[in-house]
């Protein structure tokens, strides 16, 4: 998704991470790199200048919070500003005990019918009972396509093949579903252009018949910042309560589409990331930017780093940072990290490490973490306290049998433990990248 923008921003972050020190020149260089990356992704020039101005000002003037290096703080500032650019997180509040009606709008070719089936599948997966009204009377085969796709999620579609009166179809469809226990009714409409006044007038009549709880505008992500004018024109006809952006998997202009849509004030609620029926997800600016920067959920990592610095066991932390970490400490670090989720997310959260570890390597690492936990738990208290002094070949054999893993796995754990111990001593546990070392993957 938005691979060009992701690569450009990743390269900009690497410059910061690899630098020997932070100065004004480096911050200005980061600002220019971010400008270039966003402009190439078709983000509006004014928005780009605003975001990079704030980035420079904050990076030069803000003092990093305790336990966070200046480099990591600058990356966090970039994360904050990009998240603001994409608006707030928004979620439709489905009212229980009634049929919540959602109407889908958009120009022809934006992918409304596909989105209707994807959204039906998504909401069904969330536990809602869904029905769909197919009111696109202009595009040949639209109703057949909608029914075929919704069959995959066992969602009923109401439509009238020979009726060309869209408002009438919507009225009949709502009557058809009135006696059923449904949480959500999705209404698919014909695509129209902001200049097609007759179609916009018909849209107004459909809106009056349907009286929807939410109007969702479906926008093709490949049109970039033109999304702003499109959203504005539809909003004048029907108040748009949310936006769905499609085709982000293939668009070089996806950044422009996201930024322009957010600028309309109607929040982006869902994004389409591929052609499969499951390729629709709720839009969260913070999660999206985290993935865009290759950082996973950076806030979770920052919270962990702060907790390890400020709220951890003082004795244990002093022991770790002085290079006297034992196996109990090592296991504790593994379990701290495991509370945050998958190892992929942790690695993606480390500025400068994104993209450096391949997916299959991450899978192997996650497997190792699980093995190591069992191996450490098979050691005696004395062995955990002094692994380097006590773990000879006979003890390794016993631990191997007790944990169910080969002797080679035990030896690999010991090797990684020693590496981690030495690195923690060198880093004093102060950098976010130290989190990876704490896992014994250094």
C-alpha positions in Angstrom: 0.0 0.0 0.0 1.5 3.4 -1.1 4.8 1.7 -1.5 6.5 4.8 -3.0 5.5 7.0 -0.1 6.4 4.3 2.4 9.9 3.9 0.9 10.6 7.6 0.7 9.6 8.3 4.3 11.5 5.2 5.5 14.7 6.5 3.8 14.2 9.9 5.5 13.8 8.3 8.9 17.0 6.1 8.3 19.0 9.3 7.8 18.0 10.5 11.3 18.5 7.1 12.9 22.0 6.6 11.4 23.2 10.1 12.1 25.9 10.7 14.7 24.1 13.7 16.1 21.0 15.9 15.5 21.5 19.5 14.4 19.4 22.1 12.6 20.9 21.2 9.2 19.8 17.5 9.6 16.3 18.5 10.7 15.9 20.8 7.7 17.1 18.0 5.5 14.5 15.7 7.0 11.8 18.4 6.3 12.8 18.5 2.6 12.8 14.7 2.3 9.3 14.6 3.8 8.1 17.4 1.5 9.4 15.5 -1.5 7.8 12.3 -0.4 4.4 13.9 0.2 4.4 15.9 -3.0 5.3 12.8 -5.1 2.2 11.2 -3.5 0.1 14.1 -4.7 -0.6 15.7 -1.3 -1.7 19.3 -1.6 1.3 21.8 -1.6 -0.3 24.0 1.1 -0.8 21.0 3.4 2.7 19.8 2.8 4.3 23.1 3.7 2.2 23.4 6.9 3.1 19.9 8.1 6.8 20.3 7.4 6.9 23.8 9.0 5.4 22.2 12.2 7.8 19.3 12.0 10.8 21.7 11.9 9.6 23.9 14.7 8.8 21.0 17.0 12.0 19.1 16.2 14.1 22.2 16.9 12.3 23.4 20.0 10.8 20.5 21.9 12.6 18.7 24.7 12.3 14.9 24.5 10.4 13.3 27.4 12.4 11.3 30.0 13.6 8.0 28.7 13.3 8.9 25.0 16.3 9.9 22.8 16.2 13.0 20.6 16.2 10.9 17.5 13.2 8.8 18.5 11.4 12.0 19.6 11.8 13.5 16.1 10.4 10.3 14.6 7.5 10.5 17.0 6.9 14.2 15.9 6.8 13.1 12.3 4.3 10.3 13.2 2.1 12.8 15.1 2.0 15.4 12.3 1.2 12.8 9.5 -1.6 11.4 11.7 -3.1 14.9 12.1 -2.9 15.4 8.4 -5.3 12.4 7.9 -7.9 13.5 10.4 -9.4 11.9 13.4 -10.5 8.3 13.9 -14.2 8.0 13.2 -16.6 5.1 13.8 -20.3 5.0 13.0 -22.4 4.4 16.1 -24.9 1.7 15.2 -28.1 2.1 17.2 -29.4 -1.1 18.7 -33.0 -2.2 18.2 -33.4 -0.5 14.8 -32.4 -1.0 11.2 -29.4 1.4 10.6 -29.6 2.6 7.0 -26.3 3.4 5.1 -26.4 4.9 1.6 -23.3 4.6 -0.6 -22.6 7.4 -3.0 -19.8 8.0 -5.6 -19.0 8.6 -9.2 -19.2 5.9 -11.8 -16.1 3.6 -11.6 -15.3 4.4 -8.0 -16.0 0.8 -6.9 -19.3 1.4 -5.0 -20.8 -2.0 -5.8 -17.6 -3.8 -4.8 -17.4 -1.8 -1.6 -21.1 -2.5 -0.8 -20.3 -6.3 -0.8 -17.0 -5.8 1.1 -18.7 -3.7 3.7 -21.5 -6.2 4.0 -18.9 -8.9 4.6 -17.0 -6.7 7.1 -20.0 -5.8 9.2 -21.2 -9.5 9.1 -17.8 -10.4 10.5 -18.4 -7.9 13.3 -21.5 -9.7 14.3 -24.1 -7.4 12.6 -27.0 -8.8 10.5 -26.9 -7.0 7.2 -29.2 -6.6 4.2 -28.4 -4.8 0.9 -30.6 -2.9 -1.6 -29.2 -2.7 -5.1 -30.5 0.5 -6.6 -27.9 1.0 -9.4 -30.2 1.0 -12.5 -27.7 2.5 -14.9 -24.9 0.0 -15.1 -25.7 -3.3 -16.9 -25.0 -6.2 -14.6 -24.7 -4.2 -11.4 -27.4 -6.1 -9.6 -26.0 -9.5 -10.7 -22.5 -8.5 -9.6 -23.8 -7.3 -6.2 -25.8 -10.5 -5.6 -22.9 -12.7 -6.7 -20.5 -11.0 -4.3 -22.8 -10.8 -1.3 -23.6 -14.5 -1.6 -20.1 -15.2 -0.3 -21.1 -13.7 3.0 -24.7 -15.0 3.0 -26.1 -11.5 2.8 -29.5 -11.1 1.0 -29.6 -8.5 -1.8 -33.0 -6.9 -2.8 -33.2 -5.6 -6.4 -35.6 -5.2 -9.3 -34.0 -6.1 -12.6 -36.6 -4.4 -14.8 -37.3 -1.4 -12.7 -35.4 1.8 -13.7 -36.9 4.0 -10.9 -34.1 4.0 -8.3 -36.1 5.8 -5.5 -38.9 3.3 -6.0 -36.5 0.3 -5.7 -35.1 1.8 -2.5 -38.7 2.3 -1.1 -39.6 -1.3 -2.0 -36.3 -2.7 -0.7 -36.8 -1.1 2.7 -40.4 -2.5 2.8 -39.0 -5.9 2.0 -36.5 -5.9 4.8 -38.9 -4.1 7.3 -40.1 -7.3 8.9 -36.6 -8.9 9.2 -34.3 -8.6 12.2 -31.5 -6.7 10.7 -29.0 -4.3 12.2 -27.8 -2.6 9.0 -29.3 -2.0 5.5 -26.7 -0.9 2.9 -28.1 0.9 -0.2 -26.0 0.8 -3.3 -26.7 3.6 -5.8 -25.7 4.4 -9.4 -22.5 6.2 -10.0 -22.7 9.8 -10.9 -20.5 12.8 -11.6 -20.6 16.1 -9.8 -21.6 17.8 -13.1 -24.5 15.4 -13.8 -27.3 17.5 -12.3 -30.1 15.0 -13.2 -28.4 12.2 -11.4 -27.6 14.4 -8.4 -31.3 15.3 -8.3 -32.2 11.6 -8.4 -29.7 11.1 -5.5 -31.6 13.8 -3.5 -34.9 11.9 -4.1 -33.3 8.6 -3.0 -32.0 10.3 0.1 -35.5 11.5 1.0 -37.0 8.0 0.5 -34.3 6.3 2.4 -33.8 8.8 5.2 -30.3 7.2 5.9 -28.6 7.3 9.2 -25.3 7.6 7.4 -24.2 8.6 3.8 -20.8 7.1 2.9 -19.0 8.6 -0.1 -16.9 6.1 -2.1 -13.8 7.6 -3.7 -11.3 6.1 -6.1 -7.9 6.6 -4.5 -6.1 6.9 -7.9 -7.6 10.4 -8.5 -5.4 12.0 -5.7 -6.2 15.4 -4.4 -9.1 15.8 -6.8 -11.0 14.0 -4.1 -11.6 17.3 -2.3 -13.8 18.8 -5.1 -15.6 15.5 -5.6 -16.4 15.2 -1.9 -17.5 18.8 -1.7 -19.9 18.5 -4.6 -21.6 15.4 -3.1 -21.7 16.9 0.3 -23.8 19.8 -1.0 -26.5 17.3 -2.2 -26.4 14.9 0.7 -24.5 15.6 3.9 -21.6 13.1 3.7 -21.0 11.5 7.1 -18.0 9.4 6.1 -15.7 8.4 3.3 -14.4 5.1 1.9 -11.3 5.3 -0.3 -10.7 2.4 -2.7 -7.8 1.2 -4.8 -5.1 2.3 -2.3 -3.2 -0.9 -3.1 -2.1 0.4 -6.5 -2.2 4.2 -6.4 0.8 6.5 -6.4 -1.7 9.3 -5.6 -3.1 7.6 -2.5 -1.5 10.1 -0.1 -3.3 12.9 -2.0 -6.6 11.1 -1.8 -6.3 10.5 1.9 -5.2 14.1 2.7 -7.8 15.7 0.5 -10.6 13.5 1.9 -9.7 14.3 5.4 -9.6 18.0 4.6 -13.4 18.0 3.7 -14.2 17.4 7.3 -16.0 14.1 6.6 -13.8 11.5 8.2 -12.3 8.6 6.3 -14.0 5.5 7.9 -12.8 2.6 5.7 -10.1 2.0 3.1 -10.0 -0.6 0.3 -6.6 -2.2 0.0 -7.1 -4.9 -2.6 -9.4 -6.7 -4.9 -10.5 -9.6 -2.6 -13.8 -9.3 -0.6 -11.8 -9.2 2.6 -9.7 -6.2 1.5 -11.5 -3.6 3.4 -10.5 -2.2 6.8 -11.5 0.4 9.3 -9.3 3.5 8.9 -7.3 4.6 11.9 -4.9 7.6 11.0 -2.5 6.6 13.8 -2.3 2.9 12.8 -2.1 3.8 9.1 0.7 6.2 9.6 2.5 3.7 11.8 2.4 1.1 9.0 3.3 3.8 6.4 6.4 4.6 8.4 7.1 0.9 8.9 6.7 1.5 12.7 3.7 -0.6 13.6 2.0 0.9 16.7 4.7 3.3 17.8 2.7 4.5 20.8 2.7 1.0 22.2 6.5 0.9 21.8 6.9 4.3 23.4 4.7 3.3 26.3 6.8 0.1 26.8 10.1 2.1 26.6 8.8 4.6 29.2 7.5 1.8 31.4 10.8 0.0 31.3 12.6 3.2 32.1 10.4 4.7 34.8 8.2 2.0 36.3 10.3 -1.2 36.1 12.0 -3.0 38.9 14.9 -0.5 39.8 17.1 -3.3 41.0 16.5 -5.4 37.8 17.0 -2.4 35.5 20.3 -1.4 37.2 21.4 -5.0 36.9 20.5 -5.1 33.2 22.1 -1.8 32.3 25.3 -2.6 34.2 25.7 -5.8 32.1 24.8 -8.2 35.0 21.5 -9.4 33.5 20.6 -13.0 34.4 18.2 -15.4 32.7 15.3 -14.3 34.9 15.8 -10.8 33.7 16.0 -12.0 30.1 12.8 -13.9 30.4 11.1 -10.9 32.0 12.1 -8.8 29.0 10.7 -11.4 26.6 7.4 -11.4 28.5 7.2 -7.6 28.6 7.5 -7.5 24.9 5.1 -10.4 24.2 2.3 -8.3 25.9 2.5 -5.9 23.0 1.6 -8.4 20.3 3.5 -10.0 17.5 7.2 -9.6 17.0 6.6 -8.3 13.5 4.8 -5.3 15.1 7.7 -4.7 17.5 10.3 -4.8 14.8 8.2 -2.6 12.5 8.0 -0.1 15.4 11.8 0.4 15.6 12.9 3.4 13.6 15.6 2.4 11.2 14.8 -1.4 11.5 11.7 -1.4 9.2 12.3 -3.4 6.1 15.7 -4.7 7.3 14.1 -7.9 8.6 12.2 -10.0 6.1 8.8 -11.7 6.9 10.1 -15.2 7.0 13.0 -14.1 9.3 10.4 -12.6 11.7 8.5 -15.8 11.7 11.6 -17.7 12.6 12.4 -15.2 15.4 8.9 -15.5 16.9 9.4 -19.2 17.0 12.7 -18.7 18.8 11.1 -16.5 21.4 8.6 -19.2 22.2 11.3 -21.9 22.4 13.5 -19.7 24.6 10.6 -19.2 27.1 10.2 -23.0 27.5 14.0 -23.5 27.8 14.5 -20.8 30.4 11.6 -22.2 32.4 13.3 -25.6 32.4 16.4 -24.2 34.2 17.0 -24.3 38.0 16.9 -21.1 40.0 20.7 -21.2 40.3 21.2 -21.7 36.6 19.0 -18.7 35.8 21.0 -16.6 38.2 24.4 -17.6 36.8 24.0 -19.2 33.4 27.5 -18.4 32.2 29.1 -20.0 35.3 26.8 -23.1 35.6 25.6 -24.1 32.1 28.0 -26.9 31.2 27.3 -29.7 28.7 25.6 -32.0 31.2 23.3 -29.3 32.4 22.5 -28.3 28.8 21.5 -31.9 28.1 19.2 -32.0 31.1 17.6 -28.6 30.1 17.2 -29.9 26.5 15.3 -33.0 27.7 13.2 -31.0 30.2 12.1 -28.3 27.6 11.6 -30.7 24.7 14.0 -28.8 22.5 17.3 -29.9 21.0 20.6 -29.1 22.6 21.5 -26.8 19.7 18.4 -24.6 20.6 19.7 -24.3 24.2 23.1 -23.3 23.0 21.6 -20.7 20.6 19.6 -19.2 23.5 22.8 -18.9 25.6 24.7 -17.3 22.7 21.8 -14.7 22.2 21.6 -14.1 25.9 25.3 -13.2 26.0 25.0 -10.9 23.0 22.0 -9.2 24.5 23.8 -8.8 27.9 26.8 -7.2 26.2 24.7 -4.9 24.1 22.6 -3.8 27.0 25.7 -2.9 28.9 26.9 -0.8 26.0 23.6 0.9 25.4 22.6 1.4 29.1 19.1 0.4 28.0 18.4 4.0 26.9 17.5 3.7 23.2 14.2 2.3 21.8 16.3 -0.1 19.7 17.5 -1.6 22.9 14.0 -3.1 23.1 15.0 -5.5 20.4 18.2 -6.4 22.2 16.2 -7.0 25.4 14.5 -9.8 23.4 17.8 -11.5 22.8 17.7 -10.8 19.0 20.7 -8.5 18.9 
